[in-house]
């Protein structure tokens, strides 16, 4: 977790969450996988420009009324290696569909 000292994520996400100004929803379940993390098919890969491209499908979203951001279980691809991870996706992302 980022600390309050100099980490920009603190001011952008953690502090507003603690203060109740933003809310998170959580999306884990997928078709044919349920909440089994080892069966997660949603993938995230980083582009050369630093943007993350997320592709996949989620079925349910706890706290779906939270309009600010989604925390999704996914498989992150870094340096050609895959690992189960959590992705933070702002609802303002132009490809996030509801």
NUKETOR-583273 format. One record per residue (C-alpha): x, y, z; residue in one letter. Coordinates in steps of 0.5 Angstrom, whole numbers, plus 500, padded with zeros to 3 digits. Example, Ala and Ser with C-alpha at 12.3 -4.5 7.8 and 13.67 -1.06 7.14 Angstrom:
<pts>
PT    X    Y    Z  aa
PT  525  491  516   A
PT  527  498  514   S
</pts>
This chain:
<pts>
PT    X    Y    Z  aa
PT  500  500  500   X
PT  503  507  498   X
PT  505  511  504   X
PT  503  518  505   X
PT  510  521  504   X
PT  511  523  497   X
PT  507  517  493   X
PT  502  520  488   X
PT  497  514  489   X
PT  496  517  496   X
PT  493  523  494   X
PT  490  521  488   X
PT  486  514  491   X
PT  488  512  498   X
PT  486  519  501   X
PT  480  520  498   X
PT  478  513  499   X
PT  479  514  506   X
PT  475  520  506   X
PT  469  517  503   X
PT  470  522  497   X
PT  471  516  492   X
PT  469  509  492   X
PT  472  502  489   X
PT  468  496  486   X
PT  471  489  486   X
PT  470  485  480   X
PT  473  478  480   X
PT  468  473  477   X
PT  469  471  470   X
PT  465  466  465   X
PT  467  459  466   X
PT  472  461  472   X
PT  467  464  477   X
PT  472  466  483   X
PT  477  461  481   X
PT  484  466  481   X
PT  488  460  477   X
PT  482  460  472   X
PT  482  468  470   X
PT  483  469  463   X
PT  482  477  463   X
PT  489  479  461   X
PT  493  486  462   X
PT  499  488  458   X
PT  503  494  458   X
PT  504  498  451   X
PT  510  502  449   X
PT  507  508  451   X
PT  506  506  458   X
PT  498  505  458   X
PT  495  498  460   X
PT  491  494  455   X
PT  486  490  459   X
PT  482  485  455   X
PT  477  480  458   X
PT  470  479  461   X
PT  467  480  468   X
PT  460  477  470   X
PT  459  481  477   X
PT  462  487  480   X
PT  461  488  488   X
PT  460  495  489   X
PT  458  496  482   X
PT  454  502  484   X
PT  461  505  486   X
PT  462  510  480   X
PT  469  512  481   X
PT  474  506  479   X
PT  474  498  479   X
PT  479  493  482   X
PT  479  487  477   X
PT  483  481  478   X
PT  487  479  472   X
PT  493  476  469   X
PT  498  482  468   X
PT  504  480  463   X
PT  510  483  465   X
PT  517  482  461   X
PT  513  476  458   X
PT  511  473  464   X
PT  504  472  467   X
PT  502  473  474   X
PT  495  474  477   X
PT  495  481  480   X
PT  489  486  481   X
PT  488  492  476   X
PT  486  499  478   X
PT  481  501  472   X
PT  478  508  473   X
PT  471  508  470   X
PT  473  514  466   X
PT  477  509  462   X
PT  475  510  455   X
PT  474  502  453   X
PT  470  501  460   X
PT  463  498  459   X
PT  458  497  463   X
</pts>
